[in-house]
Structures are given as C-alpha cells and as structure tokens.
C-alpha cells in the first residue's frame, strides 16, 4: 500500500477553553502534528442542546468566519461539550474520511468519535475508548532531560532541596479564600526557613493577594517567583525539583508534575470535587502524591506520563481507519517518551 510521507492534516477544535485546548494540542504535538486551531462559539438556543443537538447554523461552512471552513482534515482532535456536535458534523461532511478524536467524556454515546480518551475516573467505556490515570500534556521525558542538562540560570543557584511550587487559582470547583492563602504561604515559609530553594510560578487564575504574597516570600528568602514579563521556566522548574508542591485546582498541572518522578505535595484550597478525590486517591496508591502540610515527604517513583500511550493508540486507530477506506497510510512523527 502507498505511504504518504507529508504527514496528516489536522485540526484542534474546542470552544477555546484553555484546559481543553491545551490537552488537544498536547496530543497533536505528541503525534508530530502542526494542527490548525479551530474555535467554536455557538449561541442560544443551540448551545443549550449540546452535546446532543446540532451545530449553530451561523457557524456552518460558508458562513462568515466559519470554524468549519473546508478542506476538512485527515484527523480532528476535539474536546469540550460544545465541540461534540461540530465533530459529528465534520465526520459526516467529510464522508467519513476525517478520523475523529475526542478527549474526555463526550457525555453522549462513545461511538460519537472514532477514538475517545478519558481519565479513568470518568464513566465512559467502549471498544474505542482508552482510559488512563493521568491526562495528556506537553511535559515529555525529552523536554525534562533537556532542561536538566541545560539549567535555567535563574534557577541553577538555588540550594537543595529545590521545591517547584505550581500555583493555580480560583476555578469552577475551588476558591482561594483568605484563610487558604494564609495557610499556603505559612507552609511555604516553613520550607524556606529550613533552607529549601523555592521555585514558584503562578497562573492567570492566581488571586492578586496570593501573587503578592509569593513575590514577597521569594524576595525575603532568595527564592524565585515567576509572575509574567519573561519566559516562564515551567519545564525547568519541574526538571530541577527534588519535590513539587502543586495546588489541587488543576488536574493537568498535577499530571505534568507526575511526569518527573518527583514526590508531589498537594495543597487543597476551599471547595473540591468527587472526581478530584478519586484522582488523588489513585495517585496516592502509586506513591505519587501526599498532602502538603509544610514539610517535605515522599520518595521518587517511576514517572507517569500517559501522553505517548494516547498518541500511539490514536496513530494505530488512524492507520486502521485509512486502510478500511482504501486510503494510503500517512506517517506520524511520534514523540516516544
């Protein structure tokens, strides 16, 4: 059979939600793809019926600025409830040629896509469904090794034990109350006073009061705090860490930290979610995470990274799909670790 060496064309399709788009781009990167980013923005009343209903007709091909403007891709990677009808539309409009991938539970039937990845705490199951403990992300073993071999000069002087501190912020299920901020800063201060080198980074969701407190902590104890304005040394933080403190508002952030093999100390702000509890319990069973109470604990473990496994399953499914249609194979440049 002929083999196309130019690589598959691809879209990443979401409603623009950062977490969904990041996971989809992570999978695309692991497949060696350079996808077009397509963002949908359905409006009422159509958005009310999603994922079951049709797409918003104002976003059909031919409409101004349609996110579905052809040519349709060889592979479409989608995530988020609002993306489901659009994935379904592209599958039909392409005559079944487009191989469709959906990340997380589509909240419909599993056969809505050719391949579904979902975290194993979700309920979706089927012959085309792969579940894993950790989510897909861009922190590969290769990137970690490269960052360790070429340490960021802003971090290389910090003493051991070095502690990467990954701080998220308010989310749908979590809120950083004043008491949470005070508790987290107190625990980090305890580490700094014992001589640990703190390497801290915040997110767009981090409350201003917490940002200010972390910046002051870094200044007082000769640590590092990234708050924007320069390149974020995120992978370098992870690669140089002996321990990692991460806030519990981000499944992705904890999944990325697990790729290092370093103990993860999880700080839980106010709120929570049953899925988070299941996720943490399973990571605890693997010796990966521990509650953060102002002290360093835990041992190194075999790094956890599900992204290559997800990418490999998609590549195999895509190849079978092409063969079933009598189309030539298309080569991927898979990230192997």
N, C-alpha and C positions, 0 to 999 in steps of 0.2 A: 504494500500500500504506500502511496506517496506520503511524504512528510513535509509539512510547511515549516520552514525554519525562520519565518519572520516573526513568530510569536502571535498569540491570540490578541484580538482587540477586546477591550474590556471597559465596563462602566462600574463605578461605585455609586449606588443610588440610595439616598436616605432623605429625611426631611431636614437635614443639616444639624441634627443633634450631635454635639461633639463626641460623646462616647460611642454612639453608633457608627459615626463616620470613621473614627479612629480605628475601631476594630475591623471594619471593612477594608480600610487602607492597609492595615497590618497584614491581613490575609493576602491582599493583592501584592504587597511587597514581597512576602514570603514565596509567592508564585513567580516572582520576577516580572510582574506586570507593571505597566505605566498607565493606569486607568484614567478615563475621563470621569470627572466628578459631576454627577447629576443630582440636583436637589429638587425635591417636590415640595409644593406648598398648597395643598388642597384647602379649599374653603367650605364653609357651611353651604348646603346641608350635607355635602358628600363626605366631609371629614367625619361626620357623626356615625356613618355606617362602616367605617374602616375598622378592621381589615376585610370585612365581608363584602362590602359594596363595590361599586365601580370606581374608576378614577374620576377626578374632577374633569369634566369635558373641556374646561378652559385650559387644560394642560395636555390635550391630545396633540399628536403630531400635526403640524400645520398651523397650530395656534402660535401667536407671537411669544417668543422666548420659551417654547415648549421644552421641558426637560426630557422629552421622549423623541426629540428630533432624530430621525434615522440618518445614517445607516445604523441598524441595530448591531450590538456587539456579539462576539463569539461567546463571551462569558459576562454575566451580570452578577455582581455581589451586592446584595441589599440588606438593610437592617432597619428595624423600627416598624411599628404597626402601620403607619401611614404609607410605607413603601410597598406593602403587600399587594394592593390592587395594581400598582404600576408594574411590579414584577410579573404579575399574572398577565397583564396587557402585553408586555414586551414578548413574553413567551408565545402568546397566540399570534401577535402581529408579525413575528419573525418566522412563522410557520413551524415553530418548534425547534428552529435551528439554534437559538440562543440557549446556552447552558445556564440555568438559573441557580444561584446560591443564596440562601437566606441565613442570616446569623441571629441566633436566639429564637425563642418560641414565637412562631408567626400568629399564634392564637386562632388558627384555623386548622384545617386538616394538614397533616405532614406532606401530602402529595402536592401542595401548592407550589413547591420548588423541586428541582431535580436533586438538590442536596441541601440539608439543613445541619448547621452546627448549633448546639445548645449546651449551656452549662448543665452539669449532671443534676443540679438541684431543681431544674425545670422538669415539667411532666412530659413534654413532647417526646415521643418514641416512634420508631419505624425503621424499615429497611434502608431508607435513605437518610437516616438521622445519625450523626455522630455526636456523642456527649463526652465532655472532658471536664476535669476538675477545675482547671484554670482557663481564663479566656485568652483569645488571641491578642498579641501585642507586638510592638516593634523592637523590643529589647532582646535581641538574639545573642546566642553564645559568642558569635563572632564579634559583635559590637562590644560586648563586655570585655573580651580578651584584648581587643584593640585599645580600649580605654585604659585597661590596666597596664598595657605596655607603654602607653604614652599618657601619663597622668596630667590632668589639667593643672597648670601651675598655680591656680587659685586654691587648689586643694592639697597639693603634694606636701606642703609644710605642716599640715595638721597632725597632731600626735595620735597615737593609737591608745586605746581602741577608737577607731573612727566610726562615727554613727551618722548614717544618712537619715535625715528627717524629712519625710514626704508628707506635706500638709495639704489637705484638700480644703473643703469648706462646706457651707450650707448646701443641702441638696433636698430632693423631694422627701427623703426619709430621715434626714439628720439636720440638726441645728446646733451651732456652736454658741451656747449660752455663755454669759459672763463667767459662770462657775466652771464651765468646761475649759474656757481659755485659761483661767487662773490655774486649773489643775494640770493642764498640759504644760504650761510654762514652768510650773513648780517642778514637775517631773524632769523636764529637760534641764532645768537649773541644777538639780541634784546630780545629773550626769556630768554636766560641765564642771561642777565643783570637785568632782572626783578625778578630773583631768582628761575626760573624753573629748575628742575632737568632733564638734558638731558641724555637719554639712547639711544645711537646711534649704529647702525650696518650697515655695508657696504656689498656689494656683490662682486662676481668675476668680474662683469662688471663695477664696480665703477672706474672712471678715477683716476690715481695716484694723480693728483693735488687735487682732492676733498678728497681723503683719508687723505692726509697730512693736509689739512685744518680742517677736522673734528677731527683728532687726536689732533691738536693744540688747537682747541676750547674746547675739553674735558679737556685737561690739564690745561688750563687757568681758567676754570670755575668749576673745580672739578666735571666734568660730567663723563660719561662712554662712551667709544668707543671700539667696538669690531672689530678688523681687522684681525682675524685669530690667530692661535697659541694656542688657548684654546677652550674649548667647547663654542659654540655660545648660549648665553642665550636668544634666539629669543622668545620663548614662554613666558619666564619670563618677558621680555621687554613688551610684549603685556599685560600680566596679571596684571602688576603693573602700567600700564599707566593710567593717567587721560585724556590725549589727545594723539593722534597719528599723526605724520607727516609722509607722505609717498610720494615718487616720483611717477609720473604718468606713468613711463615706464613699469610697471608690473601690469597687471590685477590681477594676482594671489596674489601679495603682498597686494593689496587693499582689495581683497576678504577675505584674512586671517585677516586683521585688523578689518573688519566688524563683525567678529565673537565675538569681545569683547564687543560690545555695546558702545564703546567709540567714541567720535567725531573724524573724520579723516580729517586732513588738507592736501590737495593735492598740491604738488609742481609740476608744469609742466615745464620741460626743453624744449629746442628748438625742433620743429617738432610736431608730433601729428598724429592722425588717426581718420577718421569719426566714427569708432566703439567705440573708446575711448570716444568721445564726447557723444554718445548715452548712454554708460555705466555710465559716470559721471552724466549726466542729470537725469538718473533714480535713482541713489544713492542719488542725491541731493533732489529729490522728496520725498525720505524716510527720509530725515533729517540726512543722514549718513555722507556725505562729504561736505567740504567747501574749498574754495581756500585758500592757505596758503600765507598770506601777512605779517608774522612776529608777529601775535597776536593769542591768543587762543580764539576760539569761537565754539559755538555749544553745544548741550545738549545730554545727554545719550539717547539711543534708544534701542528697543528690538534687541538683537544680531541677525545678519543674518548669517546663515550657511546652505547652500544647500546640503552639503555632505551627511548627514543622509537620506535626501529625495531621493537623487540619488541612494544611496546604497539600500534603501528599494525597490525602483522601479525595480532595477536590480534583487534583490532577488526574488521578486514576478514573474517577467518575466522568470527567470531561472526555477522556480518551475513549471510554466505552460508549459514551453518548455519540461522539463523532463517528465511530465505527458503525454503530447501529443505523446512522443516517447515510452511510456510504461516503462520508466526507474524509479527507486526508487528515492524518494526525497533525497536531501543531505542538511544537516543542515549548516546554516551560524551562525557565532558569530558576529552579527551586533553591530556596535558602534551606540548607540541610541541617542547620543547628541554630 
